[in-house]
Amino acid sequence: MSSSYPQNPFPTLSYSKSETESYLRRLLLPDSLLSSPPTLFLLTSLYHAQNEQIPKDTTPLHVSSWSVPDETPITLSSGLGSMPVGKDAIGRIVRGQAGAFCFGTNASFASFLRWWGYQVSEVAARCYLGRRTGEDPTVHPDGWHWGTVTHIVLIVDWPGSDARYLVDAGWGPWGQTLPIKLEHHVPSQGINSYEAFEMRNEELPLSSWMPKPIDNVKGWTLYRYITPPGVKITFPITSDTPGHWSPHLHFLPISIPSLDLALYSHFSATHELAHFTAFWLVSHQLPGTGGARRSIMFKDIEGDKKRMAKVFTTGGEDGRASKEGRDVAWVEMKMGPMKEFLKGEFGFNFDALDLLT
């Protein structure tokens, strides 16, 4: 057996005190929190700060070095292999003042939480393909069309907690904004009047015309309630409430070993079918907005010679449940303009990022 294979495939990785202190400062939180006991309040506070300060960030898939002339075009998929995985993403997050995608941000946040004694299980998740448009799979012609396992989420509890909670620090636009209790069919309010979430303990939902797996077990499906634009959600949510439940992701509560984390990351980041290599996305939650997110996104379109990345804001209280982006701006997909934007909006430290590669 190769010596590189870990003796313990299920390590419980956590940051040292100094690493945790540096991570807290990155979240703009005081060192005094180090002595706090693990509670739902603390978890929620850390999670809010994580979503606001650490962006969902696919740039390492497309840029291997920022030290090139400003006029250099940014070519998608040209930085494959540069995305950090697991707790090692702390260098990019803390020193580089940047982010990563879920296999870096969620794994790093898990290592961060363990300092306080939180028990964190990293589990693989399957994403619903109609989540961005909030489709209703019961009426949409594609039905329950699920993607591959290209995401991880965290299940968190602690000594004395009343339940286990779902936390996702690596989603981006339209993701959850609060820890959500693993409780079947109990809707919970998000952080604004237009969002609600619900967990369901069920087998992977499929349409009646879809082939069923021979073997199956119950997992958890996260749903988001989709209302017409401008319509606030009132509780309780009933069949008369305007809108519908749209699935977000589904997972089995089975901790994944460290090598599997690398395998899932490879399929998402460096495999020829990798989804994330096809687009540029950096996104973070805006403080004091009820969960609004500011994002920059780009995807190559045949015949598009301008190659401008779209900057936009979605969600939050001011979004009023609209799926349309607002406060739109554009950034040219060249090194100079992009560096200026990412430093100004997200605080990227490009000198440190190049030292990490």
VMD Tcl script that draws the C-alpha trace (Angstrom):
set ca {
  {0.00 0.00 0.00}
  {1.28 3.44 -0.87}
  {2.70 5.37 2.08}
  {0.77 8.43 0.87}
  {-2.53 6.79 1.75}
  {-3.68 8.18 5.12}
  {-3.69 5.76 8.03}
  {-6.84 7.48 9.27}
  {-9.14 8.16 6.28}
  {-11.58 10.08 8.52}
  {-9.38 12.68 10.22}
  {-11.00 15.37 12.33}
  {-8.99 18.34 11.16}
  {-8.96 21.58 13.11}
  {-6.92 24.75 13.12}
  {-4.40 25.68 15.79}
  {-5.04 28.61 18.12}
  {-2.94 30.96 15.99}
  {-4.67 29.83 12.81}
  {-8.08 30.28 14.42}
  {-7.08 33.77 15.60}
  {-6.00 34.74 12.08}
  {-9.24 33.31 10.65}
  {-11.29 35.30 13.19}
  {-9.50 38.50 12.14}
  {-10.23 37.64 8.51}
  {-13.90 37.53 9.51}
  {-13.49 40.92 11.26}
  {-14.40 39.31 14.59}
  {-12.64 39.83 17.95}
  {-10.13 37.39 19.44}
  {-12.26 37.38 22.61}
  {-14.61 34.93 20.88}
  {-11.95 32.24 21.28}
  {-13.09 31.67 24.86}
  {-16.80 31.48 23.99}
  {-18.62 28.16 24.49}
  {-20.18 26.52 21.43}
  {-23.80 27.66 21.03}
  {-26.29 28.22 18.24}
  {-25.83 31.97 18.67}
  {-22.06 31.70 18.20}
  {-22.47 29.35 15.22}
  {-24.89 31.79 13.59}
  {-22.55 34.74 14.20}
  {-19.56 32.91 12.73}
  {-21.64 31.74 9.76}
  {-22.88 35.26 8.99}
  {-19.33 36.58 9.07}
  {-18.11 33.70 6.89}
  {-20.73 34.42 4.21}
  {-19.96 38.14 4.29}
  {-16.17 38.03 4.30}
  {-15.18 34.80 2.50}
  {-16.46 34.72 -1.08}
  {-17.48 31.81 -3.23}
  {-14.55 32.11 -5.61}
  {-13.74 30.16 -8.79}
  {-10.85 32.38 -9.91}
  {-8.10 29.80 -9.09}
  {-9.53 27.62 -11.88}
  {-8.84 30.33 -14.42}
  {-5.79 32.25 -13.19}
  {-2.55 30.59 -12.09}
  {-0.64 33.89 -11.72}
  {-1.81 37.48 -11.41}
  {1.66 38.85 -12.19}
  {1.08 39.44 -15.89}
  {0.45 42.59 -17.96}
  {-2.87 44.33 -17.33}
  {-4.00 43.84 -20.93}
  {-3.68 40.03 -20.67}
  {-7.05 38.40 -21.41}
  {-8.39 36.01 -18.77}
  {-8.90 32.58 -20.30}
  {-11.35 30.28 -18.57}
  {-9.93 26.94 -17.38}
  {-6.33 28.12 -17.73}
  {-5.48 27.70 -14.04}
  {-6.66 24.15 -13.44}
  {-4.98 22.58 -10.43}
  {-4.67 25.86 -8.54}
  {-7.86 25.52 -6.45}
  {-7.04 24.73 -2.79}
  {-8.83 21.77 -1.19}
  {-9.64 21.12 2.46}
  {-8.17 23.01 5.41}
  {-5.18 24.03 3.27}
  {-7.40 26.74 1.78}
  {-6.63 28.86 4.85}
  {-3.62 30.38 3.09}
  {-5.70 31.67 0.23}
  {-8.50 32.76 2.57}
  {-6.42 34.51 5.25}
  {-3.24 35.72 3.57}
  {-4.68 36.09 0.09}
  {-7.87 37.73 1.38}
  {-9.75 35.71 -1.24}
  {-12.01 32.65 -1.27}
  {-12.42 29.26 -2.91}
  {-15.21 26.94 -3.96}
  {-17.06 24.60 -1.60}
  {-14.31 21.97 -1.22}
  {-12.09 24.69 0.19}
  {-14.46 27.06 1.99}
  {-16.66 24.45 3.68}
  {-13.72 22.28 4.69}
  {-11.87 25.32 6.06}
  {-14.93 26.52 7.94}
  {-15.28 23.02 9.43}
  {-11.68 23.11 10.70}
  {-12.33 26.59 12.08}
  {-15.51 25.55 13.94}
  {-13.82 22.57 15.58}
  {-11.68 24.93 17.68}
  {-14.77 25.62 19.83}
  {-15.68 21.96 20.16}
  {-18.30 21.87 17.44}
  {-18.72 18.39 15.97}
  {-18.68 18.87 12.21}
  {-19.42 16.19 9.63}
  {-18.51 16.94 6.01}
  {-20.98 15.24 3.66}
  {-21.33 15.12 -0.13}
  {-24.38 16.73 -1.73}
  {-26.22 16.37 -5.03}
  {-27.53 19.66 -6.45}
  {-30.87 20.25 -8.16}
  {-30.28 21.60 -11.66}
  {-33.28 23.93 -11.61}
  {-32.25 25.67 -8.38}
  {-31.07 28.92 -9.96}
  {-34.46 29.64 -11.50}
  {-36.42 28.18 -8.58}
  {-38.23 25.56 -10.63}
  {-41.15 23.58 -9.27}
  {-40.26 19.95 -10.14}
  {-43.87 18.83 -9.74}
  {-44.92 20.82 -12.81}
  {-41.71 21.50 -14.75}
  {-41.34 19.27 -17.84}
  {-37.84 18.20 -16.73}
  {-39.23 17.01 -13.39}
  {-36.80 16.27 -10.60}
  {-33.63 16.70 -12.65}
  {-30.68 16.21 -10.36}
  {-27.03 16.82 -11.13}
  {-23.98 14.90 -10.00}
  {-22.40 14.99 -6.54}
  {-20.44 18.23 -6.93}
  {-20.91 19.90 -3.55}
  {-20.22 19.37 0.13}
  {-22.10 20.70 3.13}
  {-21.58 20.55 6.88}
  {-23.69 18.96 9.61}
  {-22.91 20.66 12.91}
  {-23.77 19.95 16.54}
  {-22.08 20.38 19.93}
  {-22.33 19.11 23.50}
  {-25.76 20.07 24.82}
  {-27.20 21.11 21.44}
  {-30.88 20.42 20.85}
  {-30.34 19.14 17.30}
  {-27.93 18.92 14.38}
  {-27.77 21.80 11.91}
  {-27.04 22.14 8.20}
  {-24.41 24.76 7.36}
  {-23.19 25.60 3.86}
  {-20.35 28.10 3.55}
  {-19.67 27.44 -0.12}
  {-22.82 28.00 -2.14}
  {-23.04 31.54 -3.50}
  {-26.20 33.27 -4.80}
  {-29.53 31.95 -3.47}
  {-27.92 29.79 -0.80}
  {-29.02 29.39 2.80}
  {-28.29 32.28 5.14}
  {-28.77 30.69 8.58}
  {-27.95 27.30 10.14}
  {-30.96 25.07 9.45}
  {-32.07 22.43 11.93}
  {-32.26 18.86 10.59}
  {-35.96 18.61 11.33}
  {-38.43 17.00 8.94}
  {-40.98 19.24 7.24}
  {-40.55 22.25 9.54}
  {-40.20 25.53 7.58}
  {-37.80 28.16 8.92}
  {-37.47 31.86 8.11}
  {-34.31 33.10 6.43}
  {-32.83 36.51 7.29}
  {-35.31 38.48 5.19}
  {-39.06 38.47 4.61}
  {-38.84 36.77 1.23}
  {-36.94 33.57 2.01}
  {-37.81 30.38 3.85}
  {-36.19 26.97 3.95}
  {-37.26 23.46 4.86}
  {-35.51 20.12 5.39}
  {-37.18 16.85 4.44}
  {-35.95 13.44 5.50}
  {-36.65 11.41 2.36}
  {-35.23 9.29 -0.42}
  {-33.92 11.25 -3.40}
  {-37.13 12.67 -4.96}
  {-37.68 11.48 -8.54}
  {-40.44 11.95 -11.11}
  {-42.81 9.05 -11.74}
  {-41.39 8.49 -15.23}
  {-37.77 8.32 -14.02}
  {-36.09 4.93 -13.43}
  {-35.80 4.20 -9.72}
  {-32.53 3.05 -8.11}
  {-32.52 -0.59 -7.00}
  {-31.08 0.33 -3.61}
  {-32.00 3.53 -1.86}
  {-32.02 5.06 1.62}
  {-33.41 8.21 3.12}
  {-31.29 11.32 3.17}
  {-32.06 15.01 3.58}
  {-33.34 17.40 0.93}
  {-33.06 21.16 1.39}
  {-35.91 23.18 -0.12}
  {-36.27 26.92 -0.63}
  {-39.68 28.57 -0.82}
  {-40.11 30.59 -4.02}
  {-42.67 33.39 -3.93}
  {-43.81 35.75 -6.70}
  {-41.72 38.95 -6.78}
  {-42.83 41.40 -4.12}
  {-44.73 38.84 -2.04}
  {-43.47 38.39 1.52}
  {-43.62 34.96 3.14}
  {-45.97 34.63 6.07}
  {-46.03 31.72 8.49}
  {-47.40 29.14 8.65}
  {-46.78 28.23 5.01}
  {-49.83 26.39 3.68}
  {-51.20 25.25 0.33}
  {-52.78 28.71 0.02}
  {-49.47 30.54 0.42}
  {-48.41 32.07 -2.94}
  {-45.40 30.24 -4.37}
  {-43.92 26.75 -4.20}
  {-41.11 24.71 -2.65}
  {-38.11 24.25 -4.93}
  {-35.38 21.69 -4.08}
  {-31.87 22.97 -3.57}
  {-29.74 19.93 -2.79}
  {-29.93 16.40 -1.39}
  {-27.41 14.57 0.78}
  {-26.93 11.40 2.79}
  {-25.70 11.97 6.36}
  {-22.49 10.00 5.80}
  {-19.14 11.64 6.56}
  {-16.76 11.54 3.61}
  {-13.07 10.67 4.09}
  {-10.32 13.09 3.16}
  {-9.36 11.32 -0.09}
  {-12.97 11.35 -1.24}
  {-12.99 15.09 -0.67}
  {-10.06 15.34 -3.08}
  {-11.86 13.05 -5.55}
  {-15.04 15.15 -5.55}
  {-12.95 18.29 -5.90}
  {-11.12 16.80 -8.89}
  {-14.37 16.01 -10.67}
  {-15.61 19.55 -10.02}
  {-12.38 21.41 -10.78}
  {-10.02 19.51 -13.10}
  {-11.97 16.71 -14.80}
  {-12.88 17.21 -18.48}
  {-16.56 17.31 -17.48}
  {-15.97 19.73 -14.60}
  {-18.82 22.22 -14.35}
  {-17.00 25.01 -12.51}
  {-14.31 25.41 -15.17}
  {-16.88 26.86 -17.58}
  {-17.65 30.04 -15.64}
  {-16.10 32.79 -13.56}
  {-17.84 33.55 -10.26}
  {-16.93 35.52 -7.15}
  {-19.78 36.21 -4.71}
  {-20.26 37.33 -1.12}
  {-23.10 38.32 1.19}
  {-23.45 42.04 1.84}
  {-23.60 43.06 5.54}
  {-26.81 44.66 6.76}
  {-28.89 43.78 3.70}
  {-30.86 40.77 4.88}
  {-28.78 38.34 2.84}
  {-28.24 40.20 -0.44}
  {-25.23 39.03 -2.42}
  {-22.89 40.96 -4.70}
  {-21.47 38.78 -7.47}
  {-19.39 38.95 -10.59}
  {-19.97 36.26 -13.20}
  {-18.78 35.46 -16.71}
  {-19.24 32.65 -19.18}
  {-17.86 32.51 -22.71}
  {-20.54 32.87 -25.38}
  {-19.76 32.09 -29.00}
  {-19.46 35.28 -31.01}
  {-19.09 37.53 -27.94}
  {-15.96 39.55 -28.63}
  {-16.44 42.09 -25.83}
  {-16.00 39.51 -23.02}
  {-17.42 41.58 -20.16}
  {-18.14 40.03 -16.77}
  {-21.47 41.02 -15.22}
  {-21.55 42.48 -11.70}
  {-24.92 42.33 -9.97}
  {-26.76 42.11 -6.65}
  {-29.42 39.51 -5.86}
  {-31.65 38.64 -2.92}
  {-31.88 40.41 0.40}
  {-34.75 42.50 1.71}
  {-34.48 44.96 -1.18}
  {-34.54 42.13 -3.71}
  {-38.21 41.47 -2.85}
  {-37.96 37.87 -4.13}
  {-37.00 38.97 -7.64}
  {-34.66 36.67 -9.53}
  {-33.33 39.59 -11.55}
  {-29.96 41.11 -10.74}
  {-29.85 44.80 -9.78}
  {-27.17 47.50 -9.54}
  {-25.58 46.00 -12.64}
  {-22.06 46.92 -13.75}
  {-19.54 45.36 -16.14}
  {-15.85 44.48 -15.88}
  {-13.64 43.59 -18.84}
  {-12.19 40.07 -18.68}
  {-8.61 41.32 -18.63}
  {-6.14 41.19 -15.77}
  {-5.93 44.91 -15.03}
  {-9.64 45.75 -14.78}
  {-10.40 42.49 -12.97}
  {-7.69 42.95 -10.35}
  {-8.89 46.48 -9.66}
  {-12.47 45.25 -9.18}
  {-11.63 42.21 -7.04}
  {-9.38 44.27 -4.76}
  {-11.99 46.99 -4.34}
  {-15.07 44.76 -3.86}
  {-13.60 41.69 -2.15}
  {-10.21 42.85 -0.84}
  {-8.04 40.37 -2.79}
  {-4.32 40.57 -1.96}
  {-2.70 39.65 -5.26}
  {0.93 39.76 -4.04}
  {0.07 37.14 -1.38}
  {-1.96 35.05 -3.81}
  {0.95 34.78 -6.23}
  {3.25 33.66 -3.40}
  {0.81 30.85 -2.59}
  {0.90 29.34 -6.10}
}
mol new
graphics top color blue
foreach p $ca { graphics top sphere $p radius 0.5 }
foreach p [lrange $ca 0 end-1] q [lrange $ca 1 end] { graphics top cylinder $p $q radius 0.2 }
display resetview
